[in-house]
Amino acid sequence: MIKQTVTIKNPTGLHLRPAGLFCKTAMMYNSKITFETKNSIANAKSVLSVLGACVKSGDEIDLICDGEDEEAAMKGMVEVIEEGLGE
C-alpha cells in the first residue's frame, strides 16, 4: 500500500466531468484506489463516491493505492490530477 497527498488544481474541483475522468483513470488499474478528504474516504473507481466527497479546487486529498500495480496506479492518478483533470 502506498499513500500520497495531492492538491486538486482544476478550477471547479471534482464535479461530474473531472470525476468521470478521475474514475476512468482509476479503473485502468487492478489495484484498490481510494482517497481520503477531511471528512470521508471515497472509492476512486466510483463516480458517485467521488462526487459524494465534495472535493473543491485547492483541496488536498490523500490518494491510497493498494495492489499489484500500485506504483503505476499512483503515478497515473497523480499525473491526471496534476494535468487538471481535463479542464
Biopython code that builds the backbone (N, CA, C, O; Angstrom):
import numpy as np
from Bio.PDB.StructureBuilder import StructureBuilder

atoms = [
    (1, "MET", "N", (0.844, -1.184, 0.000)),
    (1, "MET", "CA", (0.000, 0.000, 0.000)),
    (1, "MET", "C", (0.886, 1.243, 0.000)),
    (1, "MET", "O", (1.840, 1.345, 0.771)),
    (2, "ILE", "N", (0.551, 2.178, -0.878)),
    (2, "ILE", "CA", (1.274, 3.452, -0.904)),
    (2, "ILE", "C", (0.271, 4.596, -0.797)),
    (2, "ILE", "O", (-0.889, 4.472, -1.193)),
    (3, "LYS", "N", (0.751, 5.714, -0.249)),
    (3, "LYS", "CA", (-0.128, 6.857, 0.002)),
    (3, "LYS", "C", (0.605, 8.136, -0.394)),
    (3, "LYS", "O", (1.801, 8.282, -0.140)),
    (4, "GLN", "N", (-0.123, 9.057, -1.017)),
    (4, "GLN", "CA", (0.469, 10.333, -1.414)),
    (4, "GLN", "C", (-0.584, 11.428, -1.328)),
    (4, "GLN", "O", (-1.736, 11.227, -1.713)),
    (5, "THR", "N", (-0.181, 12.586, -0.820)),
    (5, "THR", "CA", (-1.083, 13.735, -0.747)),
    (5, "THR", "C", (-0.935, 14.564, -2.012)),
    (5, "THR", "O", (0.176, 14.904, -2.419)),
    (6, "VAL", "N", (-2.070, 14.887, -2.633)),
    (6, "VAL", "CA", (-2.073, 15.729, -3.833)),
    (6, "VAL", "C", (-3.131, 16.820, -3.677)),
    (6, "VAL", "O", (-4.108, 16.659, -2.945)),
    (7, "THR", "N", (-2.919, 17.922, -4.372)),
    (7, "THR", "CA", (-3.859, 19.046, -4.342)),
    (7, "THR", "C", (-4.647, 19.069, -5.644)),
    (7, "THR", "O", (-4.078, 18.965, -6.731)),
    (8, "ILE", "N", (-5.954, 19.205, -5.521)),
    (8, "ILE", "CA", (-6.827, 19.310, -6.701)),
    (8, "ILE", "C", (-6.664, 20.719, -7.261)),
    (8, "ILE", "O", (-6.995, 21.702, -6.596)),
    (9, "LYS", "N", (-6.150, 20.810, -8.493)),
    (9, "LYS", "CA", (-5.793, 22.101, -9.074)),
    (9, "LYS", "C", (-6.819, 22.658, -10.050)),
    (9, "LYS", "O", (-6.862, 23.869, -10.270)),
    (10, "ASN", "N", (-7.649, 21.794, -10.642)),
    (10, "ASN", "CA", (-8.578, 22.336, -11.634)),
    (10, "ASN", "C", (-9.562, 23.290, -10.957)),
    (10, "ASN", "O", (-9.911, 23.087, -9.794)),
    (11, "PRO", "N", (-10.012, 24.322, -11.662)),
    (11, "PRO", "CA", (-10.786, 25.409, -11.047)),
    (11, "PRO", "C", (-12.134, 25.011, -10.443)),
    (11, "PRO", "O", (-12.642, 25.720, -9.574)),
    (12, "THR", "N", (-12.714, 23.920, -10.872)),
    (12, "THR", "CA", (-14.052, 23.577, -10.378)),
    (12, "THR", "C", (-14.078, 22.378, -9.438)),
    (12, "THR", "O", (-15.155, 21.958, -9.016)),
    (13, "GLY", "N", (-12.924, 21.820, -9.102)),
    (13, "GLY", "CA", (-12.901, 20.664, -8.207)),
    (13, "GLY", "C", (-13.385, 19.410, -8.928)),
    (13, "GLY", "O", (-13.382, 19.344, -10.157)),
    (14, "LEU", "N", (-13.798, 18.425, -8.149)),
    (14, "LEU", "CA", (-14.227, 17.149, -8.736)),
    (14, "LEU", "C", (-15.747, 17.141, -8.969)),
    (14, "LEU", "O", (-16.485, 16.435, -8.282)),
    (15, "HIS", "N", (-16.199, 17.933, -9.943)),
    (15, "HIS", "CA", (-17.599, 17.861, -10.359)),
    (15, "HIS", "C", (-17.718, 16.745, -11.397)),
    (15, "HIS", "O", (-16.754, 16.001, -11.578)),
    (16, "LEU", "N", (-18.815, 16.597, -12.065)),
    (16, "LEU", "CA", (-19.103, 15.410, -12.870)),
    (16, "LEU", "C", (-18.067, 15.074, -13.943)),
    (16, "LEU", "O", (-17.594, 13.939, -13.988)),
    (17, "ARG", "N", (-17.702, 16.015, -14.801)),
    (17, "ARG", "CA", (-16.767, 15.691, -15.891)),
    (17, "ARG", "C", (-15.380, 15.302, -15.365)),
    (17, "ARG", "O", (-14.857, 14.264, -15.771)),
    (18, "PRO", "N", (-14.758, 16.102, -14.467)),
    (18, "PRO", "CA", (-13.460, 15.690, -13.932)),
    (18, "PRO", "C", (-13.547, 14.406, -13.092)),
    (18, "PRO", "O", (-12.620, 13.597, -13.094)),
    (19, "ALA", "N", (-14.648, 14.228, -12.386)),
    (19, "ALA", "CA", (-14.819, 12.999, -11.595)),
    (19, "ALA", "C", (-14.882, 11.779, -12.511)),
    (19, "ALA", "O", (-14.365, 10.714, -12.172)),
    (20, "GLY", "N", (-15.513, 11.937, -13.665)),
    (20, "GLY", "CA", (-15.585, 10.844, -14.634)),
    (20, "GLY", "C", (-14.204, 10.465, -15.148)),
    (20, "GLY", "O", (-13.884, 9.282, -15.262)),
    (21, "LEU", "N", (-13.385, 11.463, -15.459)),
    (21, "LEU", "CA", (-12.018, 11.207, -15.917)),
    (21, "LEU", "C", (-11.180, 10.584, -14.795)),
    (21, "LEU", "O", (-10.381, 9.680, -15.038)),
    (22, "PHE", "N", (-11.366, 11.069, -13.589)),
    (22, "PHE", "CA", (-10.676, 10.543, -12.406)),
    (22, "PHE", "C", (-10.990, 9.054, -12.239)),
    (22, "PHE", "O", (-10.087, 8.243, -12.034)),
    (23, "CYS", "N", (-12.279, 8.702, -12.327)),
    (23, "CYS", "CA", (-12.712, 7.308, -12.189)),
    (23, "CYS", "C", (-12.236, 6.452, -13.360)),
    (23, "CYS", "O", (-11.801, 5.317, -13.170)),
    (24, "LYS", "N", (-12.320, 6.997, -14.557)),
    (24, "LYS", "CA", (-11.880, 6.262, -15.750)),
    (24, "LYS", "C", (-10.399, 5.900, -15.624)),
    (24, "LYS", "O", (-9.994, 4.790, -15.968)),
    (25, "THR", "N", (-9.607, 6.832, -15.135)),
    (25, "THR", "CA", (-8.181, 6.580, -14.926)),
    (25, "THR", "C", (-7.986, 5.509, -13.858)),
    (25, "THR", "O", (-7.177, 4.599, -14.043)),
    (26, "ALA", "N", (-8.707, 5.598, -12.751)),
    (26, "ALA", "CA", (-8.580, 4.617, -11.665)),
    (26, "ALA", "C", (-8.949, 3.213, -12.129)),
    (26, "ALA", "O", (-8.342, 2.236, -11.692)),
    (27, "MET", "N", (-9.942, 3.105, -13.013)),
    (27, "MET", "CA", (-10.396, 1.788, -13.476)),
    (27, "MET", "C", (-9.411, 1.107, -14.422)),
    (27, "MET", "O", (-9.574, -0.069, -14.746)),
    (28, "MET", "N", (-8.396, 1.836, -14.863)),
    (28, "MET", "CA", (-7.374, 1.248, -15.726)),
    (28, "MET", "C", (-6.432, 0.329, -14.937)),
    (28, "MET", "O", (-5.652, -0.418, -15.528)),
    (29, "TYR", "N", (-6.505, 0.384, -13.624)),
    (29, "TYR", "CA", (-5.581, -0.370, -12.775)),
    (29, "TYR", "C", (-6.315, -1.421, -11.950)),
    (29, "TYR", "O", (-7.487, -1.257, -11.613)),
    (30, "ASN", "N", (-5.607, -2.503, -11.630)),
    (30, "ASN", "CA", (-6.195, -3.573, -10.817)),
    (30, "ASN", "C", (-6.197, -3.245, -9.333)),
    (30, "ASN", "O", (-6.993, -3.797, -8.574)),
    (31, "SER", "N", (-5.313, -2.354, -8.916)),
    (31, "SER", "CA", (-5.202, -2.006, -7.501)),
    (31, "SER", "C", (-6.479, -1.357, -6.984)),
    (31, "SER", "O", (-7.251, -0.762, -7.736)),
    (32, "LYS", "N", (-6.673, -1.493, -5.672)),
    (32, "LYS", "CA", (-7.752, -0.775, -4.998)),
    (32, "LYS", "C", (-7.261, 0.662, -4.840)),
    (32, "LYS", "O", (-6.183, 0.897, -4.294)),
    (33, "ILE", "N", (-8.048, 1.613, -5.315)),
    (33, "ILE", "CA", (-7.650, 3.026, -5.239)),
    (33, "ILE", "C", (-8.738, 3.792, -4.489)),
    (33, "ILE", "O", (-9.898, 3.828, -4.899)),
    (34, "THR", "N", (-8.331, 4.398, -3.389)),
    (34, "THR", "CA", (-9.249, 5.211, -2.593)),
    (34, "THR", "C", (-8.570, 6.550, -2.319)),
    (34, "THR", "O", (-7.380, 6.726, -2.581)),
    (35, "PHE", "N", (-9.350, 7.489, -1.788)),
    (35, "PHE", "CA", (-8.734, 8.731, -1.333)),
    (35, "PHE", "C", (-9.475, 9.228, -0.103)),
    (35, "PHE", "O", (-10.671, 8.996, 0.067)),
    (36, "GLU", "N", (-8.729, 9.915, 0.744)),
    (36, "GLU", "CA", (-9.280, 10.479, 1.971)),
    (36, "GLU", "C", (-9.315, 11.996, 1.850)),
    (36, "GLU", "O", (-8.380, 12.627, 1.358)),
    (37, "THR", "N", (-10.413, 12.551, 2.312)),
    (37, "THR", "CA", (-10.518, 14.004, 2.419)),
    (37, "THR", "C", (-10.655, 14.303, 3.905)),
    (37, "THR", "O", (-10.508, 13.407, 4.735)),
    (38, "LYS", "N", (-10.933, 15.549, 4.242)),
    (38, "LYS", "CA", (-11.073, 15.931, 5.647)),
    (38, "LYS", "C", (-12.076, 15.052, 6.405)),
    (38, "LYS", "O", (-11.850, 14.680, 7.556)),
    (39, "ASN", "N", (-13.170, 14.736, 5.743)),
    (39, "ASN", "CA", (-14.246, 14.058, 6.452)),
    (39, "ASN", "C", (-14.724, 12.756, 5.841)),
    (39, "ASN", "O", (-15.741, 12.224, 6.285)),
    (40, "SER", "N", (-14.036, 12.214, 4.836)),
    (40, "SER", "CA", (-14.532, 10.967, 4.259)),
    (40, "SER", "C", (-13.453, 10.189, 3.521)),
    (40, "SER", "O", (-12.382, 10.708, 3.208)),
    (41, "ILE", "N", (-13.771, 8.937, 3.257)),
    (41, "ILE", "CA", (-12.937, 8.082, 2.421)),
    (41, "ILE", "C", (-13.795, 7.712, 1.218)),
    (41, "ILE", "O", (-14.942, 7.293, 1.376)),
    (42, "ALA", "N", (-13.240, 7.867, 0.011)),
    (42, "ALA", "CA", (-14.009, 7.611, -1.205)),
    (42, "ALA", "C", (-13.308, 6.584, -2.086)),
    (42, "ALA", "O", (-12.081, 6.495, -2.111)),
    (43, "ASN", "N", (-14.118, 5.811, -2.808)),
    (43, "ASN", "CA", (-13.626, 4.848, -3.777)),
    (43, "ASN", "C", (-13.379, 5.597, -5.085)),
    (43, "ASN", "O", (-14.311, 6.144, -5.672)),
    (44, "ALA", "N", (-12.125, 5.623, -5.543)),
    (44, "ALA", "CA", (-11.779, 6.377, -6.747)),
    (44, "ALA", "C", (-12.360, 5.769, -8.017)),
    (44, "ALA", "O", (-12.340, 6.405, -9.070)),
    (45, "LYS", "N", (-12.882, 4.535, -7.931)),
    (45, "LYS", "CA", (-13.450, 3.877, -9.112)),
    (45, "LYS", "C", (-14.966, 4.047, -9.202)),
    (45, "LYS", "O", (-15.602, 3.485, -10.093)),
    (46, "SER", "N", (-15.545, 4.822, -8.281)),
    (46, "SER", "CA", (-16.990, 5.060, -8.257)),
    (46, "SER", "C", (-17.284, 6.550, -8.399)),
    (46, "SER", "O", (-16.919, 7.344, -7.532)),
    (47, "VAL", "N", (-17.941, 6.926, -9.489)),
    (47, "VAL", "CA", (-18.266, 8.339, -9.714)),
    (47, "VAL", "C", (-19.117, 8.881, -8.564)),
    (47, "VAL", "O", (-18.884, 9.999, -8.104)),
    (48, "LEU", "N", (-20.086, 8.118, -8.100)),
    (48, "LEU", "CA", (-20.936, 8.591, -7.001)),
    (48, "LEU", "C", (-20.137, 8.807, -5.726)),
    (48, "LEU", "O", (-20.373, 9.771, -4.997)),
    (49, "SER", "N", (-19.198, 7.920, -5.455)),
    (49, "SER", "CA", (-18.349, 8.060, -4.278)),
    (49, "SER", "C", (-17.466, 9.297, -4.393)),
    (49, "SER", "O", (-17.305, 10.040, -3.424)),
    (50, "VAL", "N", (-16.896, 9.518, -5.572)),
    (50, "VAL", "CA", (-16.042, 10.686, -5.809)),
    (50, "VAL", "C", (-16.853, 11.976, -5.680)),
    (50, "VAL", "O", (-16.415, 12.920, -5.023)),
    (51, "LEU", "N", (-18.022, 12.019, -6.299)),
    (51, "LEU", "CA", (-18.875, 13.208, -6.207)),
    (51, "LEU", "C", (-19.327, 13.460, -4.769)),
    (51, "LEU", "O", (-19.423, 14.607, -4.332)),
    (52, "GLY", "N", (-19.601, 12.386, -4.045)),
    (52, "GLY", "CA", (-20.049, 12.495, -2.657)),
    (52, "GLY", "C", (-19.003, 13.057, -1.722)),
    (52, "GLY", "O", (-19.336, 13.537, -0.639)),
    (53, "ALA", "N", (-17.737, 13.007, -2.123)),
    (53, "ALA", "CA", (-16.663, 13.535, -1.279)),
    (53, "ALA", "C", (-16.610, 15.065, -1.315)),
    (53, "ALA", "O", (-15.950, 15.681, -0.479)),
    (54, "CYS", "N", (-17.301, 15.677, -2.276)),
    (54, "CYS", "CA", (-17.398, 17.145, -2.388)),
    (54, "CYS", "C", (-16.028, 17.827, -2.382)),
    (54, "CYS", "O", (-15.791, 18.750, -1.603)),
    (55, "VAL", "N", (-15.138, 17.371, -3.248)),
    (55, "VAL", "CA", (-13.787, 17.932, -3.321)),
    (55, "VAL", "C", (-13.807, 19.197, -4.180)),
    (55, "VAL", "O", (-14.273, 19.187, -5.319)),
    (56, "LYS", "N", (-13.294, 20.278, -3.611)),
    (56, "LYS", "CA", (-13.280, 21.568, -4.288)),
    (56, "LYS", "C", (-11.860, 21.897, -4.756)),
    (56, "LYS", "O", (-10.902, 21.244, -4.342)),
    (57, "SER", "N", (-11.728, 22.883, -5.597)),
    (57, "SER", "CA", (-10.423, 23.333, -6.068)),
    (57, "SER", "C", (-9.577, 23.774, -4.875)),
    (57, "SER", "O", (-10.055, 24.497, -4.000)),
    (58, "GLY", "N", (-8.328, 23.337, -4.845)),
    (58, "GLY", "CA", (-7.432, 23.689, -3.746)),
    (58, "GLY", "C", (-7.438, 22.701, -2.593)),
    (58, "GLY", "O", (-6.571, 22.761, -1.722)),
    (59, "ASP", "N", (-8.404, 21.792, -2.578)),
    (59, "ASP", "CA", (-8.466, 20.775, -1.509)),
    (59, "ASP", "C", (-7.335, 19.770, -1.677)),
    (59, "ASP", "O", (-6.954, 19.427, -2.796)),
    (60, "GLU", "N", (-6.803, 19.303, -0.552)),
    (60, "GLU", "CA", (-5.815, 18.233, -0.587)),
    (60, "GLU", "C", (-6.517, 16.912, -0.326)),
    (60, "GLU", "O", (-7.400, 16.820, 0.526)),
    (61, "ILE", "N", (-6.113, 15.890, -1.071)),
    (61, "ILE", "CA", (-6.623, 14.541, -0.840)),
    (61, "ILE", "C", (-5.436, 13.612, -0.652)),
    (61, "ILE", "O", (-4.365, 13.840, -1.215)),
    (62, "ASP", "N", (-5.626, 12.571, 0.134)),
    (62, "ASP", "CA", (-4.612, 11.540, 0.314)),
    (62, "ASP", "C", (-5.002, 10.363, -0.560)),
    (62, "ASP", "O", (-5.948, 9.639, -0.250)),
    (63, "LEU", "N", (-4.275, 10.170, -1.650)),
    (63, "LEU", "CA", (-4.518, 9.038, -2.550)),
    (63, "LEU", "C", (-3.891, 7.787, -1.954)),
    (63, "LEU", "O", (-2.755, 7.824, -1.481)),
    (64, "ILE", "N", (-4.623, 6.684, -1.973)),
    (64, "ILE", "CA", (-4.123, 5.419, -1.442)),
    (64, "ILE", "C", (-4.303, 4.345, -2.509)),
    (64, "ILE", "O", (-5.419, 4.096, -2.964)),
    (65, "CYS", "N", (-3.209, 3.713, -2.903)),
    (65, "CYS", "CA", (-3.235, 2.642, -3.896)),
    (65, "CYS", "C", (-2.709, 1.375, -3.240)),
    (65, "CYS", "O", (-1.655, 1.384, -2.604)),
    (66, "ASP", "N", (-3.452, 0.287, -3.401)),
    (66, "ASP", "CA", (-3.076, -0.971, -2.765)),
    (66, "ASP", "C", (-3.326, -2.120, -3.736)),
    (66, "ASP", "O", (-4.469, -2.401, -4.096)),
    (67, "GLY", "N", (-2.248, -2.784, -4.159)),
    (67, "GLY", "CA", (-2.409, -3.914, -5.064)),
    (67, "GLY", "C", (-1.187, -4.145, -5.918)),
    (67, "GLY", "O", (-0.139, -3.528, -5.723)),
    (68, "GLU", "N", (-1.342, -5.052, -6.873)),
    (68, "GLU", "CA", (-0.212, -5.490, -7.689)),
    (68, "GLU", "C", (0.410, -4.397, -8.554)),
    (68, "GLU", "O", (1.609, -4.433, -8.829)),
    (69, "ASP", "N", (-0.390, -3.431, -8.982)),
    (69, "ASP", "CA", (0.141, -2.353, -9.826)),
    (69, "ASP", "C", (0.028, -0.989, -9.138)),
    (69, "ASP", "O", (-0.219, 0.028, -9.786)),
    (70, "GLU", "N", (0.213, -0.987, -7.824)),
    (70, "GLU", "CA", (0.005, 0.233, -7.042)),
    (70, "GLU", "C", (0.930, 1.387, -7.445)),
    (70, "GLU", "O", (0.513, 2.545, -7.440)),
    (71, "GLU", "N", (2.180, 1.075, -7.793)),
    (71, "GLU", "CA", (3.114, 2.135, -8.199)),
    (71, "GLU", "C", (2.636, 2.813, -9.487)),
    (71, "GLU", "O", (2.609, 4.041, -9.575)),
    (72, "ALA", "N", (2.261, 2.010, -10.479)),
    (72, "ALA", "CA", (1.767, 2.548, -11.751)),
    (72, "ALA", "C", (0.454, 3.293, -11.538)),
    (72, "ALA", "O", (0.224, 4.336, -12.151)),
    (73, "ALA", "N", (-0.402, 2.763, -10.675)),
    (73, "ALA", "CA", (-1.689, 3.401, -10.394)),
    (73, "ALA", "C", (-1.478, 4.776, -9.760)),
    (73, "ALA", "O", (-2.127, 5.746, -10.150)),
    (74, "MET", "N", (-0.579, 4.858, -8.791)),
    (74, "MET", "CA", (-0.309, 6.139, -8.132)),
    (74, "MET", "C", (0.238, 7.139, -9.147)),
    (74, "MET", "O", (-0.185, 8.295, -9.171)),
    (75, "LYS", "N", (1.168, 6.703, -9.976)),
    (75, "LYS", "CA", (1.755, 7.581, -10.983)),
    (75, "LYS", "C", (0.675, 8.103, -11.935)),
    (75, "LYS", "O", (0.629, 9.297, -12.230)),
    (76, "GLY", "N", (-0.191, 7.209, -12.413)),
    (76, "GLY", "CA", (-1.254, 7.596, -13.334)),
    (76, "GLY", "C", (-2.267, 8.543, -12.714)),
    (76, "GLY", "O", (-2.711, 9.492, -13.361)),
    (77, "MET", "N", (-2.632, 8.291, -11.471)),
    (77, "MET", "CA", (-3.622, 9.126, -10.797)),
    (77, "MET", "C", (-3.058, 10.527, -10.517)),
    (77, "MET", "O", (-3.732, 11.531, -10.745)),
    (78, "VAL", "N", (-1.824, 10.582, -10.025)),
    (78, "VAL", "CA", (-1.203, 11.882, -9.738)),
    (78, "VAL", "C", (-1.050, 12.674, -11.031)),
    (78, "VAL", "O", (-1.279, 13.883, -11.053)),
    (79, "GLU", "N", (-0.667, 12.000, -12.098)),
    (79, "GLU", "CA", (-0.490, 12.648, -13.396)),
    (79, "GLU", "C", (-1.797, 13.280, -13.888)),
    (79, "GLU", "O", (-1.800, 14.437, -14.310)),
    (80, "VAL", "N", (-2.892, 12.541, -13.839)),
    (80, "VAL", "CA", (-4.172, 13.074, -14.331)),
    (80, "VAL", "C", (-4.655, 14.245, -13.453)),
    (80, "VAL", "O", (-5.277, 15.179, -13.959)),
    (81, "ILE", "N", (-4.376, 14.197, -12.164)),
    (81, "ILE", "CA", (-4.758, 15.293, -11.278)),
    (81, "ILE", "C", (-3.917, 16.536, -11.578)),
    (81, "ILE", "O", (-4.446, 17.643, -11.673)),
    (82, "GLU", "N", (-2.605, 16.342, -11.724)),
    (82, "GLU", "CA", (-1.721, 17.489, -11.984)),
    (82, "GLU", "C", (-1.960, 18.113, -13.355)),
    (82, "GLU", "O", (-1.667, 19.291, -13.563)),
    (83, "GLU", "N", (-2.491, 17.331, -14.287)),
    (83, "GLU", "CA", (-2.815, 17.867, -15.610)),
    (83, "GLU", "C", (-4.146, 18.608, -15.613)),
    (83, "GLU", "O", (-4.546, 19.137, -16.650)),
    (84, "GLY", "N", (-4.841, 18.660, -14.483)),
    (84, "GLY", "CA", (-6.068, 19.437, -14.365)),
    (84, "GLY", "C", (-7.348, 18.684, -14.640)),
    (84, "GLY", "O", (-8.400, 19.305, -14.784)),
    (85, "LEU", "N", (-7.296, 17.361, -14.719)),
    (85, "LEU", "CA", (-8.495, 16.527, -14.906)),
    (85, "LEU", "C", (-9.319, 16.963, -16.114)),
    (85, "LEU", "O", (-10.548, 17.008, -16.054)),
    (86, "GLY", "N", (-8.637, 17.281, -17.205)),
    (86, "GLY", "CA", (-9.322, 17.600, -18.449)),
    (86, "GLY", "C", (-9.872, 19.013, -18.557)),
    (86, "GLY", "O", (-10.601, 19.329, -19.497)),
    (87, "GLU", "N", (-9.531, 19.846, -17.615)),
    (87, "GLU", "CA", (-10.040, 21.236, -17.668)),
    (87, "GLU", "C", (-8.918, 22.217, -17.850)),
    (87, "GLU", "O", (-9.157, 23.423, -17.915)),
]
sb = StructureBuilder()
sb.init_structure("model")
sb.init_model(0)
sb.init_chain("A")
sb.init_seg("    ")
for serial, (resi, resn, name, xyz) in enumerate(atoms, 1):
    if name == "N":
        sb.init_residue(resn, " ", resi, " ")
    sb.init_atom(name, np.array(xyz, "f"), 0.0, 1.0, " ", f" {name:<3s}", serial, name[0])
structure = sb.get_structure()
